[in-house]
Amino acid sequence: MDATERLHQLFLLNLALQIFDGVATYHGLRFWGEGNPLVANAFPYLGVGGTLCLFKAKACGFLVLLRRLGPRPLVRESLVLLATVYLFFSFIPWMSRLLSLVLV
């Protein structure tokens, strides 16, 4: 697998994690609330759906910009770091919470 293909896979992984975070947040809000104070403070002004769409669009736009930089220094490392952060601070916590609802 060449570096460009690997970079594209990291980009797609990050997009999937962003989409997962938005959907999980939308469905989990009624049980646990929002942990990000910037997002939570925007809910009264834009509504839940609008706020989540805006913040996730911003994050995905940033990922597109990173992807467009291609094989420049630190692009791959940035995508790996972002995926790791969202894996540990979004995917794993949300999956454990959502599965606790299903398994109870």
N, C-alpha and C positions, 0 to 999 in steps of 0.2 A: 504494500500500500504506500503510495507516495505522500509527500507532505501536504499537498493541496487537498487530496481526498481526506486525509486525517483532519485537517483544519475544518473542512466542510462538515465532517461528522461531529466534531466538537461544537460547531455552530448549531447544527440541528439538535444536538443534545441540550444545549442551552435554551433553544427555543421551546423544546418540549417541556423543560423544567419550568420555564416562565408560564406556559399555558397551564400546566398542572397547578402551579402555585395560585394562579388567578381563579381557576375553577374550584380548587380545594378551599380557598379563602372564601369564595362566594357561598359555598355550601356549608362551610364550618362556622361561619359568623354567628349563626343563631345559637350555637352551643358554647363557643369559646371566645368570641370577640376577635378583634384585630390586634396583633402584637406590635405592629409598626405605627408609632404615633403620628407620623406624617400622613399615612394613608387614613388612619382613624379620624384625624381632624378634618380631612377633606370630605368625609361621608355626608355631613349635613349640607354641604354646598353643592356637591355633584351627584349625590346618591351613591348607593353601593355599587351598582353596575357601572355607572359612569366613571367613578373613581378608580375602580379596578381596571377598567378598559384603558383609562388614561395612563395609569402607572405602568401597566403591562406593555402598552404601546411604546412608552418611553424606554422601557428596558429592552424591548425587542428592537427598537430603532438603534439603540446603543450597540446591540449585538450585530446588527447589519453593518454599522460603521466599522466595528472591529473586523468583521469578515471581509469587508472591502479593502482593508489594509493588507490583506493577504499574508505573505510569508515574512513580513517585517519583524524586527526584533520585539519580543515580548507579547506578540499577538496570541500565539498558541498558549503561552503561559497564562495570559489573562483569561482566555477562555477556559482553561483547566481550573484556574482559581475560582472563577465565577460558578462553574458547574459544581465544584466541591462545596462552595458556600451554600448554594441552593440545595444541594443534596442533603447536607447536614442540618441546615437551618430551616428548610421548607419541606422537602420530600419526606424525609424520615419522620419528623414530628407530625406532619399532616397524615401520613399513612398510618402511624401508630394510633393517632386519635380517631381517624375514620374507621379503622379496623376495630377499634374498641367498641364503636357503636354497632357494628355488624355482628361481632362475636358475643355481645351481651344478650 
